[in-house]
């Protein structure tokens, strides 16, 4: 059952009515393992939301990105070449060298890589979202929060589920199969599989496709063996693939060029690519669809895809002593790989594309000791070991004549500033030397392969002790000591289409000016040791109410930048020896970045109301982040890592639910959030902004908020389940998901701010009282809101043309699906 929330106004009913209704129904208890032990959610001193697997299936929640609608202050967004997960305004930007600030844990195994957030959900018992630093019991980099995913276990009796969903507008089809039960007296087995494929909701007229199209398949087997009266061993094997064709991105604005070149000035990128003004030797042959620069679920590209495969093996062994002490061993192997093609210029014009590949292997081992509950002192302690290897490759591919002709034209218009030849050399007139510009020839049919490798070893020990000082008062102290060693290397070169490295020369200067990239070969190692403490006080101020205060400090390890196109050195890029005009430029990239530290304070209360018919919870938090790891787009085709010196996030989270009758429930959530960079002088300038930082290159973000931060957001839900006859029942649910305005771009460009919205999701169903079957209509975004979830500067638009342009990722419009479930 979902831990949902309730607005205070809902509870403002007359005392006589409240007393009458309170006798009619009771809330169902929500049991979670947010603190390892099984606990009633109302007893957990953390701001946490929980949702059952059944509720997620009813709501059509297929993956992490769908979950955010029901968990305020959680943002999960598929961006250009990564996935962003943010809690309370804190997350990890777009860089394959990062691990997530919001840690994901699946059956106790850490899933720290961004790509894994795209994996589909399958046969879950529940999902728990813990907000704020979770560095003791969930210790690997969970500095912003943790998402604890628990898959369903084998059942004591045979059961099965067949589920099918069809959405006709965008051709979504989902088929689930689950079989579970005992094999022998001591062995149980559970199999679950999901196959999902979809059409798309963004039209691509250039390719005659609707995108993104998803083709997903996940299969899991879970074996449970009761080895003896004290030992249980669980083995899980999961294989999955989640592939997509196309992206839900489109250019949403196209402002006239601010270039100092009089020929480019005042023209939009669409006009430039439409070749209406360039010299006659330029024949771009672009499609008319490149002129579409409004948000209308239509774009034109040369094709994108992402092919992903995952493997996971988890062995969980639990031994319980006669005295109630429990020893748990969790061993895990995790592997994934993906192969992506990104037409990152976001147009049907043949400008450039990226190929990306990643291979990741992770081995982890946790040994955990949990003492019996209910004693004067309770302990949870253990050790954690992890080894992972990451190999990331990407390559910029420039195999189009369009860029060659554009650069040649610009070289001509700029009188040879980009290439070897002077168009006016030899006393020839401009008409006589028309087309002599040659800079583009240097980057004809080239690639810029980059190879990144990182290896990490982690060892940590943790202990959390709860002292039950009185029946109504508890003190918890905890700490985790972590040692982590990382090595990394990154190399970028220039080569032809066959991979043969090109000699240093004109290609270097033209590529530096056009793509802000330079050759480099970097390597390094780093190690760090840090201690994360926690103190928590809990007071049961009544039989139904609990108040708490928590102070904790968490650390997220530093590492190495996988995506910067230049080295940290500010030396001038090698000059093309044949250039007629000085064309050396300084490119400053990044490689190593520092750890970040969060110091957090949280106070709250959780209380039952109306004799168990309702509950209301409130939390206030204040967190200071030092050296916050941020990802900055370089304005061309690369990203680089920086550290914001200090940021503060604070706010209030309110949640509750009310079981008005046995058949009718209300619930909701409200989050108020205030985020401020209190010291961040090295931020990314927006397009056309004059640098105002001391170094003359960056822009000062001090006093600004962060990406994805809205002042308020939340959900409100109503649920009705009632019998129609002795054997037939009816169910209806309406969810309102709302948000204030927020900025979806990492550089906080005010031109792309998303307005506030309210979306309606609903479900109408009919089925057997014994739940053997049900038929439902599932509606999402019934108000048909156009919601932009991520925005970036359109690559090359500013550096090539001086044009201000943005590319946005958009959520789906209204969908209504038919779902049928049959339980065996």
C-alpha positions in Angstrom: 0.0 0.0 0.0 1.4 3.4 -0.9 2.5 5.7 1.8 0.5 8.6 0.4 -0.2 12.1 1.8 -3.0 14.4 2.8 -3.5 18.1 2.8 -4.3 19.6 6.1 -7.6 21.0 4.7 -8.8 17.4 4.2 -8.6 16.9 8.0 -10.6 20.0 8.8 -13.9 18.2 9.3 -16.4 18.6 12.0 -15.7 16.7 15.2 -19.0 14.9 15.1 -18.5 13.7 11.5 -14.9 12.7 12.3 -16.0 10.6 15.2 -18.6 8.9 13.2 -16.3 8.1 10.3 -13.5 7.0 12.6 -15.5 4.1 13.8 -16.1 2.9 10.2 -12.7 2.1 9.0 -9.0 1.6 9.8 -5.9 2.3 7.8 -4.0 -0.7 6.7 -0.5 -0.9 8.2 2.4 -0.2 5.8 5.5 -2.3 6.6 8.9 -1.2 5.2 12.5 -2.2 5.6 13.9 1.4 5.2 16.1 0.7 8.3 16.8 -3.0 7.6 14.3 -4.2 10.2 10.7 -4.6 9.3 8.9 -1.7 10.7 5.6 0.1 10.5 6.2 3.1 8.3 4.9 5.4 11.0 7.7 4.3 13.3 10.5 5.1 10.9 12.2 8.4 11.8 12.9 9.4 8.2 10.9 11.3 5.5 10.0 8.3 3.4 7.3 7.4 0.8 6.4 3.8 0.0 4.4 2.3 -2.8 3.4 -1.4 -3.2 4.0 -3.3 -6.3 0.2 -3.7 -6.7 -0.4 0.0 -6.6 2.4 0.6 -9.2 0.8 -1.9 -11.6 -2.6 -0.2 -11.1 -1.1 3.2 -11.8 0.9 2.0 -14.8 4.2 2.8 -13.2 6.7 0.9 -15.4 10.0 2.4 -14.4 11.7 4.9 -12.2 10.7 7.9 -14.4 7.0 7.1 -13.8 7.5 6.9 -10.0 8.3 10.6 -9.6 4.7 11.6 -10.1 3.8 10.0 -6.8 6.8 11.0 -4.7 7.2 14.8 -4.1 10.7 16.2 -4.2 11.8 13.2 -6.4 12.8 13.9 -10.1 13.8 11.2 -12.5 14.5 12.4 -16.1 15.9 10.7 -19.2 18.1 13.4 -20.6 20.3 13.5 -23.7 22.9 10.8 -22.9 22.1 10.0 -19.3 19.4 9.8 -16.6 19.1 12.4 -13.9 17.8 11.4 -10.4 17.2 14.3 -8.0 15.8 14.4 -4.4 15.3 17.7 -2.7 17.0 19.6 -5.5 20.2 17.4 -5.2 21.3 14.9 -7.9 24.0 14.0 -10.3 24.3 15.6 -13.7 25.2 14.2 -17.1 28.5 12.4 -16.9 29.4 8.7 -17.2 32.1 9.2 -14.6 29.5 9.9 -11.9 27.7 7.6 -9.6 24.3 8.8 -8.5 23.8 11.0 -5.5 20.5 9.2 -5.1 21.4 5.6 -4.4 19.3 2.8 -5.8 19.2 -0.6 -4.0 17.5 -3.6 -5.4 17.2 -6.4 -2.9 20.2 -5.0 -1.1 22.4 -4.6 -4.1 23.6 -1.1 -4.9 22.7 0.2 -8.4 24.7 3.4 -8.7 24.8 3.8 -12.5 22.5 6.3 -14.2 21.6 3.9 -17.1 20.1 1.4 -14.7 17.4 3.9 -13.8 16.0 3.3 -17.3 15.4 -0.5 -16.5 11.7 -1.5 -16.3 10.1 -2.5 -13.0 9.1 -6.1 -12.7 7.0 -8.0 -10.0 7.9 -5.8 -7.1 6.8 -6.1 -3.5 7.3 -2.4 -2.9 9.5 0.7 -3.5 10.6 2.9 -0.7 12.0 6.4 -1.3 14.1 7.8 1.6 14.8 11.5 1.3 17.9 13.1 2.6 21.4 11.7 3.2 21.3 7.9 3.9 25.0 7.1 4.6 24.9 4.6 7.4 22.6 1.7 6.5 22.5 2.7 2.8 26.0 3.8 2.6 27.3 4.0 -1.0 27.1 7.6 -2.1 23.5 8.0 -1.0 24.1 11.6 -0.1 20.7 12.9 -1.4 18.5 10.0 -0.7 17.9 6.3 -1.4 15.4 4.3 -3.5 15.0 0.9 -1.9 13.4 -1.6 -4.4 12.2 -4.9 -3.0 11.2 -7.7 -5.5 8.5 -10.1 -4.6 9.6 -13.4 -3.0 8.3 -17.0 -3.5 4.9 -17.6 -1.9 3.9 -20.4 0.5 1.1 -21.4 -1.8 0.9 -21.6 -5.5 -0.2 -18.4 -7.2 0.1 -16.8 -10.6 -0.7 -13.7 -12.5 -1.3 -12.9 -16.2 -1.6 -9.3 -17.0 -2.0 -7.5 -20.3 -2.2 -3.8 -21.1 -2.9 -2.1 -24.4 -2.8 1.7 -25.2 -4.1 2.3 -28.7 -3.0 5.9 -29.3 0.7 5.2 -29.1 0.5 1.5 -29.5 1.8 0.5 -26.0 1.6 -3.2 -25.2 2.7 -4.8 -21.9 2.4 -8.4 -21.0 3.3 -9.8 -17.5 3.5 -13.4 -16.3 4.2 -14.5 -12.7 4.2 -18.0 -11.3 5.1 -18.7 -7.6 4.8 -21.4 -5.1 6.5 -24.3 -3.2 8.5 -26.8 -5.1 9.2 -29.0 -2.1 8.6 -28.6 1.6 11.8 -26.5 1.9 12.2 -25.0 -1.6 10.1 -22.2 -3.1 10.4 -20.7 -6.6 9.1 -17.5 -8.3 9.3 -16.7 -11.9 8.3 -13.3 -13.3 8.6 -11.9 -16.8 7.6 -8.7 -18.5 7.6 -7.8 -22.2 6.8 -4.3 -23.2 6.9 -2.5 -26.5 5.5 0.9 -27.5 5.1 3.1 -30.5 6.0 6.8 -29.9 4.4 10.1 -29.1 6.8 12.4 -31.0 6.5 12.4 -34.8 9.6 12.3 -36.9 8.5 13.1 -40.5 12.0 13.0 -41.8 12.3 9.3 -40.9 8.5 8.5 -41.1 8.6 7.3 -37.5 6.9 7.9 -34.2 9.4 7.9 -31.3 10.6 6.9 -28.8 9.8 3.3 -29.5 10.5 0.9 -26.6 11.3 -2.8 -26.8 11.8 -4.2 -23.4 12.0 -7.7 -21.9 12.9 -8.7 -18.4 12.9 -12.2 -16.8 13.6 -13.1 -13.2 13.9 -16.4 -11.3 14.0 -16.4 -7.5 14.7 -19.5 -5.5 14.2 -19.7 -1.7 15.6 -22.6 0.3 14.9 -23.2 3.9 18.2 -25.0 4.6 17.2 -25.6 8.3 15.2 -24.1 11.0 17.6 -21.2 11.3 19.0 -20.7 7.7 17.2 -19.3 4.6 19.0 -18.9 1.3 17.6 -16.8 -1.5 19.1 -16.9 -5.0 17.9 -14.4 -7.7 18.9 -14.4 -11.3 17.6 -11.6 -13.5 18.2 -10.9 -17.2 16.9 -7.9 -19.0 17.1 -5.8 -22.2 15.6 -2.4 -22.7 16.0 -0.9 -26.1 14.7 2.3 -27.6 14.5 3.8 -31.0 14.4 7.6 -31.2 14.2 10.2 -28.4 11.5 12.4 -27.1 13.4 15.5 -27.8 12.7 18.5 -30.0 14.0 22.0 -30.5 11.7 24.5 -28.8 13.1 27.8 -29.7 15.4 29.3 -32.4 16.3 32.9 -31.8 18.1 35.0 -34.4 21.9 34.9 -34.5 23.9 37.3 -32.5 27.1 36.6 -34.5 29.3 39.5 -35.2 29.5 38.3 -38.8 27.1 40.5 -40.7 26.0 37.6 -43.0 24.9 35.4 -40.1 23.6 38.1 -37.8 19.8 38.2 -37.4 19.2 34.8 -39.1 17.8 31.8 -37.3 19.4 28.4 -37.4 16.5 27.2 -39.5 17.2 29.9 -42.1 20.9 29.1 -42.1 20.3 25.4 -42.5 17.7 26.2 -45.2 20.7 27.7 -47.1 18.8 30.8 -48.3 21.7 33.2 -48.0 25.0 31.2 -48.1 27.3 31.5 -51.1 26.1 29.5 -54.0 28.8 26.8 -53.7 27.1 25.7 -50.5 24.5 23.0 -51.1 23.3 21.7 -47.8 20.4 19.8 -49.1 18.6 19.8 -45.8 15.0 18.7 -45.2 12.3 21.4 -44.8 11.5 19.9 -41.4 14.5 21.5 -39.9 12.5 24.7 -39.8 10.2 23.3 -37.1 11.4 24.9 -33.8 8.3 24.9 -31.6 7.1 22.5 -28.9 4.5 20.4 -30.8 5.6 16.8 -30.3 7.3 16.9 -33.8 11.0 16.8 -34.6 13.2 15.6 -37.4 16.5 13.8 -36.9 18.8 11.3 -38.6 18.0 8.6 -36.1 18.8 7.7 -32.5 18.8 4.4 -30.6 19.8 2.9 -27.3 20.3 -0.9 -26.8 20.8 -2.1 -23.2 21.4 -5.5 -21.6 21.6 -6.2 -17.9 22.5 -9.2 -15.7 22.1 -9.6 -12.0 22.9 -12.5 -9.7 22.1 -12.0 -6.0 22.6 -14.6 -3.2 21.0 -13.6 0.1 21.7 -16.0 3.1 20.0 -15.3 6.4 20.9 -17.1 9.7 18.9 -16.5 12.8 20.1 -17.7 16.2 18.0 -19.0 19.0 18.4 -15.8 20.8 17.0 -13.7 17.9 20.3 -12.4 16.5 20.3 -12.4 12.7 23.3 -12.6 10.4 22.7 -11.8 6.7 25.1 -12.2 3.8 24.3 -10.4 0.6 26.5 -11.3 -2.4 25.9 -9.6 -5.8 27.2 -9.5 -9.3 25.8 -6.8 -11.6 26.7 -6.3 -15.2 25.3 -4.1 -17.9 26.3 -2.8 -21.3 24.7 -0.4 -23.7 25.3 0.8 -27.3 23.8 4.1 -28.2 23.7 6.3 -31.2 22.8 10.0 -30.6 22.0 12.4 -33.3 22.8 15.1 -30.8 22.5 18.1 -33.1 18.7 17.5 -32.8 18.0 18.3 -36.5 17.6 16.4 -39.7 20.6 18.4 -41.0 23.6 16.1 -41.2 25.8 17.9 -38.7 27.3 15.3 -36.4 26.4 12.3 -34.3 27.8 10.4 -31.3 28.3 6.7 -30.8 28.4 5.6 -27.1 29.2 2.3 -25.5 29.6 1.3 -21.9 30.5 -1.9 -20.1 30.1 -2.1 -16.3 30.8 -4.9 -13.9 30.3 -4.8 -10.1 30.9 -7.3 -7.4 29.7 -6.6 -3.9 29.6 -8.4 -0.5 27.8 -7.3 2.6 27.8 -9.0 6.0 25.2 -7.6 8.3 24.3 -8.3 12.0 21.0 -7.3 13.4 20.3 -7.8 17.1 16.9 -8.7 18.5 14.3 -5.9 18.7 12.7 -4.7 21.8 15.8 -4.9 24.0 17.4 -2.0 26.0 20.0 -1.7 23.2 19.5 -2.7 19.6 22.3 -3.0 17.1 22.7 -3.1 13.3 26.2 -3.4 12.1 28.3 -4.9 9.3 30.9 -4.6 6.6 30.6 -3.8 2.9 33.0 -4.6 0.1 32.6 -3.6 -3.6 34.8 -3.7 -6.7 33.6 -2.2 -10.0 35.1 -1.6 -13.4 33.7 0.8 -15.9 34.7 1.1 -19.6 33.1 3.9 -21.5 33.7 4.7 -25.1 32.2 7.4 -27.2 33.1 8.9 -30.6 32.1 12.0 -32.3 31.4 11.1 -36.0 31.6 13.9 -38.6 30.9 12.1 -41.9 28.7 14.7 -43.4 29.3 17.2 -46.2 27.0 19.7 -44.5 29.5 20.6 -41.8 32.3 20.7 -44.3 30.5 23.2 -46.5 29.3 25.2 -43.5 32.8 25.6 -42.2 34.2 26.4 -45.6 31.6 29.0 -46.0 32.3 30.5 -42.6 36.0 30.4 -43.3 35.4 32.3 -46.5 33.2 34.8 -44.7 35.7 35.3 -41.9 38.6 35.7 -44.4 40.4 32.6 -43.6 40.4 32.7 -39.8 39.7 29.0 -39.5 41.9 27.4 -42.1 45.2 27.5 -44.0 44.3 29.6 -47.1 43.7 33.3 -47.3 40.6 33.8 -49.6 42.0 37.2 -50.7 45.6 36.1 -51.3 47.2 37.0 -54.6 45.1 40.1 -55.2 42.0 38.2 -56.3 38.6 39.6 -55.8 36.1 37.9 -53.5 34.1 36.8 -56.6 37.3 35.2 -58.1 38.1 33.3 -54.9 34.5 32.3 -54.1 34.7 29.0 -52.3 38.4 29.1 -51.5 37.7 28.8 -47.7 39.1 25.4 -46.8 38.8 24.9 -43.0 35.9 22.5 -43.3 38.0 20.2 -45.4 40.2 19.5 -42.4 37.3 17.9 -40.5 35.8 16.0 -43.5 35.1 12.4 -42.6 36.8 12.5 -39.2 36.0 10.9 -35.8 37.0 11.9 -32.3 37.2 8.7 -30.4 37.4 8.9 -26.6 38.2 6.0 -24.3 37.5 6.2 -20.5 38.2 3.6 -17.9 37.7 3.7 -14.2 38.2 1.1 -11.5 37.1 1.4 -7.9 37.6 -0.6 -4.7 35.5 0.1 -1.6 35.6 -1.2 2.0 33.4 0.1 4.7 32.2 -0.8 8.2 29.1 0.5 9.8 27.3 0.3 13.2 24.0 1.8 14.3 22.9 1.5 17.9 19.5 2.4 19.3 19.3 3.0 23.1 15.8 2.5 24.4 16.2 4.9 27.4 12.5 4.8 28.3 9.4 3.2 26.8 8.7 6.4 25.0 12.2 7.8 24.3 15.0 6.4 22.1 18.5 7.6 21.2 20.2 6.2 18.0 23.9 6.7 17.2 25.4 5.5 14.0 28.5 5.7 11.9 30.1 4.4 8.8 33.9 4.4 8.0 34.6 4.1 4.3 37.8 3.7 2.3 37.7 4.0 -1.4 40.4 3.9 -4.1 39.8 4.8 -7.7 41.9 4.9 -10.8 40.9 6.5 -14.0 42.2 7.2 -17.5 40.8 9.2 -20.5 42.1 9.6 -24.0 40.8 11.6 -26.9 42.2 11.6 -30.4 41.3 12.5 -34.0 41.0 9.8 -36.6 39.5 9.0 -39.9 36.3 6.9 -40.3 38.4 3.7 -40.2 39.9 4.7 -36.9 43.4 5.6 -38.2 44.8 8.4 -36.0 45.4 11.7 -38.0 48.6 13.7 -37.7 48.6 17.0 -35.8 47.7 19.9 -37.9 44.8 21.9 -39.3 42.3 19.3 -38.0 43.3 20.3 -34.4 42.6 24.0 -34.7 39.4 23.6 -36.7 38.1 21.0 -34.3 39.0 23.1 -31.4 37.1 26.1 -32.7 34.1 24.1 -33.9 33.8 21.3 -31.3 35.8 22.8 -28.3 37.8 19.6 -28.3 41.5 18.8 -28.1 43.6 15.7 -28.1 44.7 14.5 -24.6 45.8 11.4 -22.7 45.2 11.6 -19.0 45.4 9.2 -16.1 45.3 9.4 -12.3 44.5 7.7 -9.1 42.9 8.9 -5.8 42.0 7.4 -2.5 40.0 8.8 0.3 38.8 7.8 3.8 35.8 9.4 5.4 33.5 8.9 8.4 29.8 9.5 8.3 28.1 10.0 11.7 24.4 10.1 12.7 22.5 11.0 15.8 18.7 10.5 16.1 16.3 11.2 18.9 12.8 9.7 18.9 10.0 10.6 21.4 6.6 8.8 21.5 4.6 11.7 22.7 1.3 9.7 22.6 0.1 6.2 21.8 -0.3 7.2 18.2 2.3 9.9 17.7 6.1 10.1 17.4 8.4 13.0 17.0 12.1 12.8 15.9 15.2 14.8 15.3 18.2 13.6 13.1 21.6 15.1 12.5 23.9 13.3 10.0 26.8 13.9 7.7 27.3 12.1 4.5 30.1 12.0 1.9 30.0 11.2 -1.8 33.3 10.1 -3.2 35.2 12.0 -5.8 36.3 10.5 -9.1 37.2 11.1 -12.7 35.4 13.0 -15.5 34.5 10.8 -18.4 33.0 13.5 -20.7 35.2 16.5 -20.8 36.6 17.3 -24.3 39.7 18.9 -23.1 42.4 18.5 -20.4 42.6 20.6 -17.3 45.6 22.5 -18.7 45.0 26.0 -20.1 47.8 25.7 -22.6 47.0 26.9 -26.2 45.9 24.2 -28.6 48.6 23.6 -31.1 48.5 26.1 -33.9 47.9 25.0 -37.5 51.3 26.0 -39.0 49.7 27.1 -42.3 47.1 29.5 -40.9 47.2 33.0 -42.0 45.5 34.4 -38.9 46.4 33.4 -35.4 43.9 30.8 -34.5 45.2 29.2 -31.3 42.6 29.0 -28.6 42.7 27.9 -24.9 40.4 25.0 -23.9 40.1 24.3 -20.2 38.6 20.9 -19.4 38.4 18.8 -16.3 39.6 15.3 -15.2 39.6 14.8 -11.5 36.9 16.1 -9.2 36.6 16.1 -5.4 34.3 14.4 -3.0 31.2 16.3 -1.8 30.0 16.5 1.8 26.4 17.0 3.1 25.5 18.0 6.7 21.8 17.5 7.3 19.3 18.2 10.0 15.8 16.9 10.0 12.9 17.2 12.5 9.4 15.8 12.1 6.5 14.0 13.6 4.2 11.2 12.5 0.8 10.8 14.1 -2.3 8.7 13.9 -5.7 10.4 13.9 -9.3 9.5 14.2 -8.7 6.3 16.1 -6.5 4.8 13.4 -8.6 6.0 10.4 -6.1 8.7 9.4 -2.5 9.7 9.8 -0.5 12.9 9.2 3.3 13.3 9.0 5.4 16.4 8.7 9.2 16.8 8.2 11.4 19.9 8.1 14.9 19.5 6.7 18.0 21.8 6.3 21.0 20.4 4.5 24.3 22.1 3.6 26.3 20.7 0.7 30.0 21.4 0.3 31.9 20.9 -3.0 28.7 19.8 -4.7 29.5 17.8 -7.8 27.9 19.4 -10.9 28.0 18.7 -14.6 28.3 21.6 -16.9 27.6 21.6 -20.7 30.4 23.4 -22.5 28.1 24.9 -25.1 29.3 22.8 -28.0 29.2 19.0 -27.7 30.9 18.2 -24.3 30.3 18.2 -20.6 32.7 18.8 -17.8 32.6 18.3 -14.0 32.8 21.0 -11.5 32.4 21.4 -7.7 30.0 24.1 -6.4 31.7 25.3 -3.2 28.5 25.4 -1.1 24.7 25.0 -1.5 21.8 24.9 1.0 18.5 23.0 0.5 15.7 23.3 3.0 12.0 22.7 3.1 8.9 21.0 4.5 7.3 17.7 3.5 3.8 16.9 4.5 2.0 13.6 3.9 -1.0 11.7 5.2 -4.0 9.5 4.3 -7.5 9.0 5.6 -9.6 5.8 5.3 -13.0 7.5 5.4 -14.9 4.3 5.0 -14.1 0.7 4.3 -14.5 1.6 0.6 -13.2 5.2 0.3 -9.8 6.7 1.0 -8.2 10.1 0.5 -4.5 10.8 0.5 -1.9 13.3 -0.7 1.5 14.8 -0.4 2.8 18.4 -0.3 6.5 19.4 -0.5 7.9 22.9 -0.1 11.4 23.3 -1.3 14.0 26.2 -1.1 17.4 25.6 -2.7 20.2 28.2 -3.0 23.8 28.1 -4.2 25.5 30.0 -1.4 28.9 29.9 -3.0 29.2 28.8 -6.7 31.3 31.1 -8.8 32.3 28.7 -11.6 28.9 28.0 -13.2 28.0 27.6 -16.8 27.0 30.8 -18.6 23.8 30.7 -20.5 23.8 31.6 -24.2 24.6 35.3 -24.8 25.5 35.9 -21.2 28.7 37.9 -20.5 30.9 36.0 -18.0 30.8 37.7 -14.6 33.1 35.3 -12.6 36.6 36.5 -11.6 38.2 34.2 -14.2 36.5 35.9 -17.0 35.1 32.6 -18.4 32.4 31.4 -16.0 29.3 32.8 -14.5 28.5 33.2 -10.8 25.5 31.1 -9.6 25.7 32.4 -6.0 22.2 33.1 -4.8 20.5 31.0 -7.6 18.4 27.9 -7.2 19.1 24.5 -8.9 17.7 22.5 -11.9 14.3 20.8 -11.3 13.6 22.8 -8.1 10.0 23.9 -7.7 8.8 25.9 -4.8 6.0 23.5 -4.2 4.9 20.2 -5.6 2.7 17.3 -4.6 0.0 14.8 -5.2 -3.6 14.3 -4.1 -5.5 11.0 -4.5 -8.9 9.6 -4.0 -9.6 5.9 -4.1 -12.9 4.0 -4.1 -13.4 0.2 -4.0 -16.9 -1.1 -3.4 -19.0 -4.3 -4.1 -21.6 -4.3 -6.8 -22.9 -7.8 -6.2 -21.8 -10.6 -4.0 -19.1 -11.6 -6.5 -18.4 -8.4 -8.4 -16.7 -5.3 -7.4 -15.9 -1.8 -8.7 -12.9 0.4 -8.2 -12.0 4.0 -9.1 -9.0 6.1 -8.4 -8.1 9.7 -9.3 -4.6 11.1 -8.7 -3.8 14.8 -9.1 -0.1 15.5 -9.7 0.9 19.1 -9.4 4.0 21.3 -9.5 5.0 24.9 -9.4 7.2 26.2 -12.1 10.8 24.9 -12.3 13.8 25.2 -14.6 14.7 22.0 -16.4 18.1 23.2 -17.7 21.4 22.7 -15.9 22.4 26.3 -16.7 19.0 27.7 -15.4 18.3 29.6 -18.6 15.1 31.6 -17.9 14.0 31.3 -21.5 13.1 27.6 -21.0 11.4 27.6 -17.6 8.6 25.1 -17.2 5.3 26.6 -16.0 3.4 25.1 -13.1 0.9 22.4 -14.0 -1.6 19.9 -12.6 -2.0 16.5 -14.2 -4.8 14.0 -13.6 -4.2 10.2 -13.6 -7.1 7.9 -13.2 -8.3 4.3 -13.1 -11.7 2.7 -13.5 -12.0 -1.0 -13.0 -14.4 -3.9 -12.5 -13.6 -7.3 -11.3 -14.2 -10.3 -9.1 -14.5 -9.7 -5.3 -12.0 -12.5 -4.8 -9.6 -10.6 -7.1 -9.3 -13.5 -9.5 -9.8 -11.1 -12.5 -10.2 -7.4 -13.2 -10.6 -5.2 -16.2 -9.6 -1.6 -16.0 -9.1 1.6 -17.9 -5.9 3.4 -16.9 -5.5 7.0 -17.8 -2.3 9.1 -17.6 -2.1 12.9 -18.0 -5.8 13.2 -18.6 -5.5 17.0 -18.6 -3.1 16.6 -21.6 -0.4 18.9 -20.1 2.7 19.6 -22.1 5.5 19.1 -19.6 9.2 19.6 -20.4 11.4 17.6 -18.2 14.9 18.4 -19.5 16.4 21.2 -21.6 19.9 21.7 -23.0 21.5 24.2 -25.4 21.3 22.8 -28.9 24.9 21.7 -29.7 26.8 23.8 -32.2 24.0 26.3 -32.7 25.8 29.0 -30.8 29.4 28.1 -31.7 28.7 27.7 -35.4 26.0 30.2 -36.1 25.6 32.4 -33.0 22.1 31.2 -32.7 20.3 30.8 -29.4 18.5 27.4 -29.5 17.4 24.9 -27.0 16.5 21.2 -27.2 13.9 19.8 -24.8 12.7 16.4 -23.6 9.0 16.2 -23.3 6.7 13.9 -21.3 3.9 11.9 -23.1 0.6 13.6 -23.7 -2.7 12.0 -22.7 -2.9 8.2 -22.8 -5.7 5.8 -22.0 -5.0 2.1 -21.8 -7.0 -1.1 -21.2 -5.6 -3.5 -18.7 -6.7 -7.0 -17.9 -5.4 -9.1 -14.9 -6.1 -12.7 -14.2 -4.8 -14.4 -11.1 -4.4 -18.2 -11.0 
